[in-house]
Amino acid sequence: MTHILLHFLIPLLLAKGFYSKNWQKAYMILMATMLVDLDHLLATPIYDAARCSIGFHPLHQELMIGIYVLALTYKPLRLIALGLCVHMLLDWQDCYFKI
């Protein structure tokens, strides 16, 4: 439950902290990056609490994460890339800490 809460709280803190003038728009963009979890629909079962998303689901592969990190350097994609990177970090920490 804490893991899911962090997926809403961390983007809110980032939006308010770094995009204070347009934090609502920034928050909506960051939340839209949650759509990356649609790749979970390709797995059987769709949800497995014991499974680590990183390296298992197609959009959670190391190559894709590298693309998300590279996209941070391209200003028009920076906010989307930030959302994707934060999402991957939260999923990664969940693989080891199960919070």
ChimeraX attribute file (.defattr): number of C-alpha atoms within 10 A of each C-alpha:
attribute: neighborCount
match mode: 1-to-1
recipient: residues
	/A:1	7
	/A:2	9
	/A:3	15
	/A:4	11
	/A:5	9
	/A:6	14
	/A:7	18
	/A:8	15
	/A:9	13
	/A:10	17
	/A:11	23
	/A:12	18
	/A:13	14
	/A:14	18
	/A:15	22
	/A:16	16
	/A:17	11
	/A:18	11
	/A:19	15
	/A:20	13
	/A:21	11
	/A:22	11
	/A:23	18
	/A:24	14
	/A:25	13
	/A:26	22
	/A:27	22
	/A:28	13
	/A:29	17
	/A:30	26
	/A:31	18
	/A:32	13
	/A:33	19
	/A:34	14
	/A:35	11
	/A:36	16
	/A:37	14
	/A:38	12
	/A:39	15
	/A:40	19
	/A:41	11
	/A:42	10
	/A:43	12
	/A:44	8
	/A:45	8
	/A:46	10
	/A:47	11
	/A:48	11
	/A:49	9
	/A:50	8
	/A:51	10
	/A:52	17
	/A:53	22
	/A:54	19
	/A:55	14
	/A:56	14
	/A:57	17
	/A:58	18
	/A:59	19
	/A:60	22
	/A:61	14
	/A:62	14
	/A:63	12
	/A:64	14
	/A:65	19
	/A:66	11
	/A:67	13
	/A:68	21
	/A:69	16
	/A:70	13
	/A:71	19
	/A:72	18
	/A:73	11
	/A:74	11
	/A:75	10
	/A:76	10
	/A:77	13
	/A:78	16
	/A:79	20
	/A:80	20
	/A:81	23
	/A:82	20
	/A:83	26
	/A:84	28
	/A:85	20
	/A:86	19
	/A:87	23
	/A:88	21
	/A:89	14
	/A:90	16
	/A:91	19
	/A:92	17
	/A:93	14
	/A:94	18
	/A:95	16
	/A:96	9
	/A:97	8
	/A:98	14
	/A:99	11
